[in-house]
């Protein structure tokens, strides 16, 4: 399977991605309404009802199963991009199912119910672990970054920017820096372990863009200086 980014550099609209499937290749698209063009035999697309778990996780009913030889173009919302991730045996990353756009044939999903501590930290009860060999496509806001974890030295990451993390990772809800830094920053996940964390950069970019457009100088100073000013002053 080949994925081609159709979006022009610097374009402010949504992204478009072309999928090229060779003979007998199969892909499952969980947002079939985003397919805006298709080229190939009509019988090579087959829509079906998701299973009950999929309906619950995605809050949707239908997925599209496509097989090669064919091509199709999927449109993504403004501000979002799609990160294809190649999986191999032994990968242990846990994902939020809501970010999943597609998965290829050969990928299986396993539900992981988090312990109570991690539920409180992540504000989610269930994560998905993908197994097998193939590709998945993850919807992200902005650029994607991958950062390696260390078993001893902690990594602090913005809680709302995490897309996936290793199943073995140890999580704590934390802040860091001096007194002023800890007062106005978002909550962080303090993480140690082995493997990599996948982050999206767009969430913080939207916040900065909003501040630059709407805030006057006095308002920005008060938000930074007053304890918890980012929460009190909107």
N, C-alpha and C positions, 0 to 999 in steps of 0.2 A: 504494500500500500504506500502510495506517495501523497504527501500533503504539500500544497503550494499556496503560499500567502498571496492573495490577489490584491491586497490593499496597497495603494500608492503611498510612498513615504511622505509624511507630513499631512496626510488626509485626516480631517477631524471627525469623519463619520465612523460607523462601525466597521469592523474587520470582515473580510470575506475570505474563505478558505476553500480551495479546490481539492477534492478527494479523487484520486485516480486508483481504481481497483483493478488488479490483474485477474485473470481467470481463476475462479474458485476462491479468491480472497473474499472474506466477509467482514462486515462492520455493523455494529448496532448503534444507532443514533437515538439518543434519549430526548431530543428536541426536534422531532421531525418537521414541525412547522417552520423551522429555520432553513430548510432546504429550498432554495430559490431557483435552482436549475438542475436538470438531470439529463444525461445522455447515455443511452444504452437500451437494451430490451426492457419493455415495460414490466415483464415478469421478474426482473432482477431486483425490484423493490417490493417488499412485503411488510405492511404494517400490522401490528398485533397489539393486543392488550398486554400491559406489563403484569407481572405477578403482583400479589398483594403487597409484598415488601417494597417492591419498586414504586408502586402507587403511593404508599405511605411516605417513602423517603423523598420522592421527587414532587409529590403533590400533583402528579400527572397520570394519565390513563394509557397513552399510546406511545410506543416506540417503533422506529423503522429499522428493519433488517435489510441491508443491501449487500449484494454479491456481484463480483466481477464476471465478465468485463463490463465496466461502466465508469462514468465520471459524474460527479455532482458538486455543486457549490453550496456551501452553508454560510448564511449571514449571521454575524454576531452583533450584540447590542453595542451602541456607542460607549466607548470607554473600556470595553472588554476585549481581551485577546484569548487565544487558545494555545495552551502549552501541550504539545504531544510528549508523552513520557513512555519510553521503552522499558518494559518490565522483563525481568529474568527470574529464574528459580532462585528462591532465597530472599527476595526483597521483602522487607517487613514494614513498609510505610503505611500509616493509617491516614485515610482521607475522609473528608466530608462529602457524602454522596451527592449533595446539592451542587457541587462544583463539576460533577462528571458530565461531559457532553457526549462522548462516544467511547466504546471499547471494542477491540477487535476480537475475532474468533480465537479461542484458546485462553482467554482470560476468564477466571472464575472469581467470585466475590465471597468473602466470609465476613459475617457480622461480628464485631467486637464490642461487647458491652463494657463500658469503662467502670473502673472502681469509683466509689463515692467521691473520693478526693479529686480525681481527674474530672468527674462530672461537674463539680463545683468550679474547677479551674477553667475548663473549656466551655462550660454552659451547654454541654451536649451529652446525651446518654450513650449514643451509639456512634461508632466510626466503622469504616469499611476498609478491610485489608484485601488487596487484589493479589491473586496468585496466578501462576502460569507464565507463559511466554507470549508476548504480543505488545500492543500499544493501548494506552488510554489517552483521552484528550480532556484536559482540565480547563475550565473557564476561570480566568483571572482578571482582576482589575489592574491594568498596567503591567510593567515588566516583572518577570519572575526571577528570583534569586535563590541560589542553593548555598547553604552554609553548613559546614561540617561540625558535628558535635564532638565534644571531648568528654571522657569519663569523669574527669576531675574539675577542669576549668569550666565554669558555667557560661552559657550563652543566654543573653537577655534578648527577647524578641517581643515586638508589639503583639499583644494578644489577638487583635483583629486582623493581623496580616498573615497568620500562619495558614497554609493550605494543607500541608501534610507533615508528619513527623514520625520517627521510628517507633515501633511498638515497644521497644526496650527503654525508651527515654524516660527519665525521671523529671516530673514537672512540679514546679512550685509557683504560686502566684506571688509576684514580687514587684518592687521598683528598685532603682539603683541611683547612684550619684549622691550629691549633697542634699541638704534639706530642701532647698528651693527646687532642685531638679525633681525630687521625688514627689513634690506637691502638685506640679502641673503636668507631669507626663501621664500618658495612658498606662493602664496596667500592663505588666510584662509577664511573659512566661520565663521563669528561670529554668533552663534545661541543661541536663547532662546526659551522657550516654554515648552510643556508637551509631554511626550513620550520618545522614544529612537531614536538614530541615528545609522545606520548600516554602518560600515567602512570596507574597505579592506586594508590589510597591505602590499600587494605585490608590489605596485607601488614604495613605498619608498625603499623597499629592493632591487629592480632592480637598482635603482639609486646608492645606496651605493655600490653594487656589481661592477657596472661599474666603479665607482671612484677608488675602491681598485685595480681593474685590470689594468686600463689604465693610471692613473695619477701618475706623479712623485711628490716628496715632494714639490718642488718649485711651481709647478702648483697648487697643493691643497692649499698652503698657500696664493698664489695670489688670488685664487677664493674666499677664506674666508675673506681676508682683504680688497680687493678693493671693493668699493661700486658697487653693482650689478655685482660682479665678476662671479657669477654663470650663468649669462646671457651672459656676454661678452666673458669669457674664456671657451671654449668648450674642 
